[in-house]
Amino acid sequence: MVFWIFGYGSLIWSPGFEYDEKIVGFIKDYRRVFDIACIDHRGTPEHPARTCTLEPNEGAICWGTAYCVRGGPEKERAAMEYLERRECEYDQKTLIDFYAEEDTLKPALTGVIVFTSTPDKESNKYYLGPAPVDEMARQIATAFGPCGNSRDYLFSLEKAMFDIGHKDDYVIELANEVRKVLGVMGTGVTKEKKLVGPPHISVLQLRPHPEAIATDS
């Protein structure tokens, strides 16, 4: 057995589980949004942080990383149990096609698992829904929890996207808005965090794996 997990948030820079292969690529018809509450990692029930989920959007693409887990049922079970604990805000596992850069028309992997959330405030207690960018920025700038500040999650995601060579304009816009809020608050933002974006980074050349069975998170 082999399964693949797709990461589009913190899994990009901190997977936290044992994996056997990692490739950079994208999924189609989804976009990254900050519409989910985080109340036990970088926020609290009283002051929830905002974390990212995926929103169906025809024609959109979302870049991230796919992780392969091989080695038998025990290893696979351990990885999935870890992911389900970590991704507790996400109430759905969706199977998607994963594309590598060498062939943007034919999936490199099929059946990849990705954790997503039901966009319904009544059935999903973690769903916050969309909000104006300045309102989200104020929430992210001030929220914190046992694992750290909400803003550090956003800044880490921004850097991770640069590192894989595929910046996300929405993430950059939100991160820069958070920096404005922090500036008004007088919270001392470092020079590193003030960057709007590094110069172009060459993209990894990847080989498709049509024979693989896929899953993601």
N, C-alpha and C positions, 0 to 999 in steps of 0.2 A: 504494500500500500504506500501511496505517496499523496500528500496533500499540500496545497499552496494557500497562503494567507496574503491578502492585499492590505497594505497599510497606507493610509492617507493622512494620518495625524501623527501622534507621538511615536507610533510604531516605525515611522521612517527613520528616526534617529535613535530610538531606544526600544528595540523589539522586546527585550526582557525574557526571551525563551530560547531554547536551543534549536537552531535551524541548520540546514545543510547547504542551502543555496539561496542567493539573494540576487534579484535583477530589478533594474529600474524600467518602468514602463507606465502605461496608462489604461484607464477604462473609459468607455464612451457613454455619452448621454447621462452623465452625472456631473454635478459641480459641488465643490466644497463650500459649506456654509457654517456659520457659528450660531446654530439655533438650538443647541442642546445644553441643559444645565449640568454642571458638575458640582455636586454638593459634598463629596467626601474625599476628593483629591486636592484640587486647587480652589475649592470654594466650600461653603457651608450651607445648610438648609436655609439659614437666615439671609445669607449673602451669597447666592450661587454664582459660580464662575460660568463663563460661556466656553464651550468646547465645540469642535467641529463635527459635523456629520455630512452625509451626502444627500443632495436633493436632485431628483430626476430633472433633467434639462436636456431636451433633444438637441443634438449637435454639439453639446459641450464635451470636453475631455477633462479628466482629472488624473494628474501624474502622481505617482507614488512608488512604492517598492513592493515586490512580491517575494515572499519567503517560502521556501520549500522545506517540509519536514518529512524525513524518511527514517526508517529504522525500526518499524514494527509498531504494534498497537499500543504498547506501554509509552513509548516516546510520543506518539501522536496524542494519546489521551492526556498526558502531562501538559503538552503544549496547549491543547484546547481548553483544559480546565483552567490553566493560568489565564488564557485570553478571555474566557467567559467571566472570570472574577474581575479582571482589569477593565473589560468593556461592559461593565454592568449597566451603564446608562443606555446601551443600545439593545433594543428588544427584538431585532430582526437579524437573521443571517441570510444574505442574498447571494445567489450564485451568478457570477458575471464572467464575461470574456475579458482577457487581459492581453494587451497589445504591446509588442516591442517595437523599437524604432525602425528596425530593418524592414518591417512589413506592417504598415498601418491599416491595411485592408483585411488581412487574415489574422485571426487571433493566434498568439503564441501559446496561450493556455486557455482552456475552457473549464467552466465549473469552479472557478476560483471563488472562495468565500470572502465576503466583505461584511463587516458589522455595520448596520444602519439602524435608523430610528423611525418609528411611525410618526408622521407629522400631524399629530392629533393631541391636543392638550388634555382631552378627557380620558383617552385610553393610555396615554403615555405621560406619566408624571414628570419626566425629565424634559419634555418638549417645551421650549420657550417660544419658538416661532421667530420670525424675522423682526427686526427693529431698525430704526435709523442708525447709520454708522456711528454718529456721535454718541448716541445713547449706549450702543454696545461697547464703545471705547471706554466710557466712564465706568461701566460695569466691570470690564476686564481690567482696567487700571487699578481698581480698588479691591477686587476679590482676592482672597487667599485662603488656603486650607492646609491640611497636614503635609501635603507634598510640595507646598510652595505657592508662589504667586501665579495668578491667572495670566498676567502679562508675560511672564517668563515662558509659559507654554506657547503663546502666540509668537514671541520673538524667536524661540527655538524652531518653530515650524517655518517661519520666514527664512531662517538661516539654512534649515534642512532642504528647503526647496531650491535655494541658490546652490547648495552643495551638490545636488543631483542634476543641476543644470537646467531646471525648469521652474522659474519663478512663477508665483501665483499673484496676479495683479490685485485680486480681492484681498488676499492676506497682506500684501504690502500696504494697500490703502488703509486697512483696519489697523495694522501695526503703527503706521505713521500717525493715525488719529489718536491712538493710545499715547504716543510720544507727546503729542500736543497737550493731552490731558495731564500727563505727568509733569510737563513743563509748567503749566498753570499751577499745579499743586506744589511745585518746587521740590519734586522728588528726585532730583539729581540723576539724569540719565547719562550713561557713559557715552563717550564718543563712538564706541563700537556700535551701540544700539541706535545711534542717530543716522546711520547709513541708510540711504534710500535704496541702494542696490549695488552690488558689485558689477564689474564689467562682465561681458558675455563669458560664460563658462562652456567649454565644449562638452557635448553630450556623449554619454557612453554608447558605444556601438554594441548592440546585443544580438544574440542569435536566438531565433524562436525555438521553442521546444514543443513541437506539435504532438509528441508522443506522451506528454505528461498528463496526469490527472490533476485537476486543480482545486484549490480551496484558498480562502483568504480571510484577513481580518483587519 
